[in-house]
Amino acid sequence: MNWRSLFTIALTLLISGVTFGQANLLNAKDPSEIGVKTQAQKDADNDGPLPYGYVDDRDILWSATTWEIIDLDERVNFPLYYPIDTVGMRADRRSLYDVLLKNVKNKTIEKVYADGNFTEVRKYEDIKNSLRRVDTLDAGFDQLNRGEKLSDEYIEVRDLTSADIEEYHVKGVWYFDKRQGELKYRLLGIAPVAPDVQFIDQDGAQQDLIELFWVFYPDVREILHDAKAFNDRNAAVPLSFDHLLNARRFNGLIYKEENVQGDRRVKEYVKENSLMQLLESERIKEKIRGREQDMWNY
């Protein structure tokens, strides 16, 4: 392949990459046309999430299931967190939580789960009470005590928003594919984590974090492929959430691994010592990394 062919391929990839940015931005004659694909773009748009290759159970020489915390305070994880406010924001700029919750509400995501074992199926009606708090103000109780009808102005509604999400928990499996001769990772599930909405605005006490719901990741790949995260290196080529998560472009801390003690968490056997818990998580990570190198030792 000569240099002209290489240049042609590079130029083609660059042009096709630009089309994945904010659609019709430079050709729009009215702001309402920004983000709306032309018919030519729709005809040429045949992209989708990269399909997983089939992996036969006999090809898996070794595997380990891990659960990780994605801390949204870390800068590398910001694309999963922002934007936290949708007011004045383009329709194609949404946080991962907004994307998941919107599709759970409209039943595009038909099933969510109570935990990472995916045994207890839930629907939006089952989880909405954990996403919203409805309080009656003191003036409302006075109104009720007088035998009057409660006015809407004395009802306070507090919904969890993207700004309240502090972590994501992800479950995945590391496995050594003997056919390919390499260590691989397959994401199985993801859960947004936030303080309990019933106590979220209380001052002083430390808030316990809870998993709002789990989604089985293969079920939502199409949805997360269509939703784009901001690419701070090149705004013309946004990353899909599916690409970002499958490529592990995040920093995760292992808080649990599959083990004989009922998949107990690190903090259950390394207690009240944050530093040692962190070192134990790193030990688990290095143990997994070392497996690939060990496969090639004779």
Protein Blocks (a to p, Z undefined) as FASTA:
>chain_A
ZZklmmmmmmmmmmmmmmmmcghklmpcbfklgopacfklmmmmccdcdddddddfklmm
bdcdddddddfkbmklmmmmpccbfghpafklccfklmmmmmmmnomambdcfblnomac
cdfklmmmmmcccdddfklmmmmmnopacdfklpccddddfklpmbdcddddddddfkno
pacdddfbdcdddddfklmmpghiacddddfbdcdfklmmmmmmmpccddfkbmklccdf
klmmmnopacdddfbdcdfkoopafklmmghilklmmmmmmmmmmmmmmmmmmmmpZZ
